Amino acid sequence: MRDLFLRAARGERTERPPVWMMRQAGRYLPEYRELRADYSFLEAISTPDLAAEISLQPYERFEPDAVVMYSDILTVLEPLGFSYHLESGVGPVVENPVESPADTDRTVEDVREHLPYVGELLSRLAAELGSDAATLGFTGGPFTLAAYTCQGEPSRSFMAVRRLRAEHPEAFERLLRAFTDVIVDYVEFQVESGADAIQLFDTYAGLLSPADYRRFVLPLHREIVEATDAPTIVFARNLSGNLDLLADTGADVVGLDWTVDVAAAREQLGDRPIQGNLDPALLYGEPDAVRERTLEIVDAAGEAGHILNLGHGVDRHTPVENVAAFFEAAQSVSR
């Protein structure tokens, strides 16, 4: 329910935790695979009719309390002049990556002109869902987007952007600045178009040292959060020992990956709303085990300010019946 989600995001006590999944609309669903067989990924996300149908597929199956738009964090590369595609077996590939400090000098072009299909998608979802579920928008964070544009493809270490930070700190900051400017415009556009909340995915910011995160990224996260006229969720992986950094962004909700103990997070963050954090790999277990672990997380999180989710996106090979068990467990809670 939309209201259930928004109340939890405000830190209010709820009768059960609202629930949704990162990467909720995707390849684990047979109806998604059937539809995508006729379209490329970029065609699907840039065609509002298709993107709306895909976004709503998990809602029709599981009735989550929020529906996240079917899109990608890299769409926002377009207004900065980057091109990308998805390569089978590799993932997103940036076709014109940053190869020198000069490549970080970018002009921010109009987001609404480059990405009108995102606004149309969100408007359709908001109209379709009404009060039944929240409509969620999202964006990649400045460091994660910089990491992709420097590396050119997925990486475990994203050494290219970290090397840029060390060798050419001014160029590094210039690239982060460009992404922050376009992200601010992008989240404003999403809220104008009907998004009830925005998730900021700076997934790889945990690759930075805490000192570098605080110096280079934290002020930019604060700027994005302050510019967003809707509840915000901030998410980064591998920050389990530094949740204070995420809390310091000012985001309404702190997203937790699966490496975080929810009870410990509650102790550290107090009454701050949290989101998470079932290990996506556990969805390969037996449905009863999925239900048991899900309810353990619900109990540890408490009755106020918890949005139930995975600790990262659902994997493409996850059995659908286990996803159903996750949602059923959340929806069975009664306080």
C-alpha positions in Angstrom: 0.0 0.0 0.0 1.2 3.5 -0.8 0.4 4.9 2.6 2.0 2.0 4.4 5.3 2.6 2.5 5.3 6.3 3.1 4.5 6.0 6.8 7.4 3.6 7.2 9.7 6.0 5.3 8.7 8.6 7.8 9.7 6.3 10.7 6.1 5.7 11.9 4.9 2.4 13.4 3.2 0.3 10.9 0.9 -2.7 11.1 3.4 -4.7 9.0 6.6 -3.7 7.1 6.0 -2.5 3.6 7.8 -4.7 1.1 9.4 -4.5 -2.3 12.5 -5.9 -4.0 15.4 -4.2 -5.7 15.5 -5.4 -9.4 11.9 -6.3 -8.8 10.9 -6.3 -12.5 13.4 -8.6 -14.2 14.7 -11.9 -15.6 13.6 -14.2 -12.8 10.0 -13.7 -14.1 9.0 -16.0 -17.0 6.6 -13.3 -18.3 9.4 -10.8 -18.4 11.6 -13.2 -20.4 8.8 -13.8 -22.8 8.2 -10.1 -23.4 11.9 -9.2 -23.6 12.5 -11.9 -26.3 11.3 -9.4 -28.9 13.0 -6.2 -27.6 16.5 -5.1 -26.6 17.0 -3.8 -23.1 17.3 -0.2 -24.4 14.2 -0.5 -26.5 12.3 -1.8 -23.5 13.3 0.9 -21.0 12.7 3.7 -23.6 9.3 2.6 -24.7 6.8 3.7 -22.0 4.1 1.1 -22.9 6.6 -1.7 -22.6 8.4 -0.3 -19.5 5.1 0.2 -17.7 4.0 -3.4 -18.5 7.3 -4.8 -17.2 7.2 -2.6 -14.1 3.8 -3.9 -13.2 4.5 -7.6 -13.8 5.7 -8.2 -10.3 2.9 -6.1 -8.9 0.3 -8.4 -10.6 2.0 -11.5 -9.1 3.0 -10.4 -5.6 1.3 -7.1 -4.8 4.3 -5.4 -3.3 3.8 -2.1 -1.5 5.9 -0.2 -4.0 6.5 -0.5 -7.7 9.9 0.6 -9.0 10.1 1.9 -12.5 11.8 -0.4 -15.0 14.9 1.5 -16.0 18.6 1.5 -15.4 21.0 3.7 -13.4 23.0 4.4 -16.6 20.2 6.2 -18.4 21.4 9.4 -16.9 24.7 9.1 -18.8 22.9 10.3 -21.9 22.6 14.0 -21.0 26.4 14.1 -20.4 27.2 12.7 -23.8 28.0 9.1 -22.8 26.7 6.2 -24.8 26.2 2.6 -23.5 24.8 -0.7 -24.3 24.2 -4.0 -22.5 26.5 -6.8 -23.6 25.5 -10.4 -23.0 27.7 -12.0 -20.4 29.4 -8.7 -19.5 26.7 -6.3 -18.5 26.6 -2.5 -19.2 29.4 -1.3 -21.4 30.1 2.4 -21.8 31.1 3.0 -25.5 33.0 6.3 -25.0 34.6 5.9 -21.5 36.7 8.5 -19.7 40.3 8.0 -21.0 42.0 11.2 -19.9 41.3 14.1 -17.5 40.1 16.1 -20.5 37.2 13.7 -20.8 35.8 14.7 -17.5 34.9 18.2 -18.8 31.2 17.6 -19.5 28.3 19.9 -20.4 25.0 18.9 -18.6 22.3 18.9 -21.2 18.5 18.9 -20.4 17.4 15.7 -18.8 13.8 16.2 -19.8 14.8 16.5 -23.5 17.0 13.4 -23.4 14.9 11.2 -21.1 11.2 12.1 -21.7 10.3 8.4 -21.6 11.2 8.2 -17.9 8.8 10.9 -17.1 6.0 9.3 -19.1 6.7 5.9 -17.5 6.4 7.4 -14.0 3.2 9.3 -14.8 1.6 6.1 -16.1 2.7 4.1 -13.1 1.4 6.7 -10.7 -2.0 6.9 -12.5 -2.3 3.1 -12.6 -1.3 2.5 -9.0 -3.1 5.4 -7.3 -3.2 4.7 -3.6 -2.6 0.9 -4.0 1.2 1.1 -4.1 3.9 3.7 -4.0 5.6 4.6 -7.3 9.4 4.5 -6.9 12.0 6.3 -9.0 15.7 5.9 -8.7 19.1 7.1 -9.8 22.7 6.0 -9.8 24.9 7.9 -7.4 27.8 10.1 -8.7 30.6 7.8 -7.7 29.0 4.7 -9.1 28.3 6.5 -12.4 31.8 7.8 -12.5 33.1 4.3 -11.8 31.3 2.9 -14.9 32.3 5.7 -17.2 36.0 5.4 -16.2 36.1 1.6 -16.3 33.9 1.2 -19.3 32.3 -2.0 -18.0 31.5 -3.8 -14.7 34.4 -4.5 -12.4 35.1 -5.8 -8.9 37.5 -3.0 -8.0 36.7 -0.2 -10.5 40.4 0.7 -10.3 40.1 3.2 -13.1 38.1 5.7 -11.2 40.1 5.2 -8.0 43.3 5.8 -10.0 41.8 9.0 -11.5 41.0 10.1 -7.9 44.7 9.6 -7.0 46.4 10.9 -10.1 44.0 13.7 -11.1 41.9 14.7 -8.1 40.6 17.8 -9.8 39.4 15.8 -12.8 37.8 13.3 -10.4 35.9 16.0 -8.6 34.9 17.6 -11.9 33.4 14.3 -13.1 31.5 13.8 -9.8 30.3 17.4 -10.0 28.9 16.8 -13.5 27.1 13.7 -12.4 25.7 15.4 -9.3 24.3 18.3 -11.4 22.5 15.9 -13.8 21.3 13.7 -11.0 19.7 16.7 -9.2 17.8 17.6 -12.4 16.9 13.9 -12.9 15.4 13.3 -9.5 13.5 16.6 -9.7 12.0 15.4 -13.0 11.1 12.1 -11.5 9.2 13.6 -8.6 7.4 16.0 -11.0 6.4 13.0 -13.1 4.8 11.1 -10.2 7.5 9.4 -8.2 6.5 9.0 -4.5 10.1 8.3 -3.4 13.5 8.1 -4.9 16.3 5.6 -4.2 19.9 6.8 -4.6 22.0 3.8 -5.7 25.6 4.7 -5.1 26.3 1.0 -4.9 30.1 1.2 -5.3 30.8 4.1 -3.0 31.9 1.5 -0.4 35.0 1.0 -2.5 36.3 4.4 -1.2 38.0 4.8 2.1 35.7 6.4 4.8 37.8 9.5 4.6 37.5 9.8 0.8 33.7 9.1 1.0 33.3 11.8 3.5 35.5 14.3 1.6 34.3 13.6 -2.0 30.9 11.9 -2.0 29.1 12.8 1.2 28.6 16.5 0.3 27.2 15.4 -3.1 24.8 12.9 -1.6 23.6 15.6 0.8 23.0 17.9 -2.2 21.0 15.3 -4.0 18.9 14.5 -1.0 18.2 18.1 -0.2 17.1 18.7 -3.8 14.6 15.8 -3.8 11.1 16.9 -2.8 10.1 13.3 -1.8 11.3 10.7 0.6 14.7 9.4 -0.2 16.5 6.1 0.3 20.3 5.9 0.1 22.0 2.6 -0.7 25.7 1.6 -0.9 27.3 -1.8 -0.5 30.0 -2.7 1.9 29.5 0.1 4.4 28.4 -2.1 7.2 31.0 -0.6 9.6 30.3 2.9 8.5 26.5 3.3 8.5 27.0 6.7 10.1 28.2 7.9 6.7 24.9 6.9 5.0 23.0 8.4 7.9 24.9 11.7 7.5 23.6 12.0 3.9 20.3 13.2 5.4 18.3 10.6 3.4 15.0 9.6 5.0 15.8 5.9 4.8 19.2 4.1 5.1 19.4 1.1 2.8 21.2 -2.0 4.3 23.0 -4.6 2.3 23.0 -8.2 3.5 26.3 -7.9 5.3 24.6 -5.7 8.0 23.1 -7.2 11.1 19.7 -5.4 11.4 19.7 -5.4 15.2 23.1 -3.8 15.2 22.0 -1.3 12.6 19.1 -0.4 14.8 21.4 0.2 17.7 23.7 2.4 15.6 21.0 4.3 13.8 18.4 4.6 16.5 15.0 5.5 15.2 16.2 6.3 11.7 14.1 4.4 9.1 16.0 1.5 7.4 15.4 -0.7 4.4 16.6 -4.3 3.8 18.2 -6.7 4.0 17.6 -10.4 3.1 20.6 -11.9 1.4 19.4 -12.4 -2.3 21.3 -15.8 -2.3 18.9 -17.1 0.4 16.1 -17.0 -2.2 17.7 -20.1 -3.6 16.8 -22.1 -0.5 13.6 -23.8 0.5 10.5 -21.5 0.7 10.1 -22.3 4.4 13.7 -21.1 5.0 13.0 -18.0 3.1 9.9 -17.3 5.2 11.8 -18.0 8.4 14.7 -15.7 7.7 12.4 -13.0 6.4 10.4 -13.0 9.6 13.7 -12.9 11.7 14.6 -9.7 9.9 11.2 -8.2 10.5 11.4 -9.0 14.2 14.9 -7.5 14.5 14.0 -4.3 12.7 11.1 -3.5 15.0 7.7 -2.0 14.4 8.6 1.5 13.3 10.5 2.7 10.3 11.3 -0.5 8.4 10.9 -1.2 4.7 11.5 -4.8 4.0 13.7 -5.5 1.0 16.6 -7.6 -0.2 20.2 -6.6 0.6 20.7 -6.2 -3.2 18.9 -7.0 -6.4 17.1 -10.3 -6.9 19.3 -12.7 -9.0 18.1 -13.6 -12.5 17.9 -17.4 -11.7 15.9 -17.1 -8.5 12.9 -19.5 -8.3 9.7 -17.5 -8.5 8.1 -19.6 -5.7 10.8 -18.3 -3.3 10.2 -14.7 -4.3 6.5 -15.4 -3.6 7.5 -16.8 -0.2 9.4 -13.6 0.6 6.4 -11.5 -0.1 4.0 -13.8 1.6 6.0 -13.7 4.8 6.1 -9.9 4.9 2.4 -9.7 4.2 1.5 -12.3 6.9 2.9 -10.0 9.7 0.2 -8.6 11.9 1.0 -6.3 14.8 
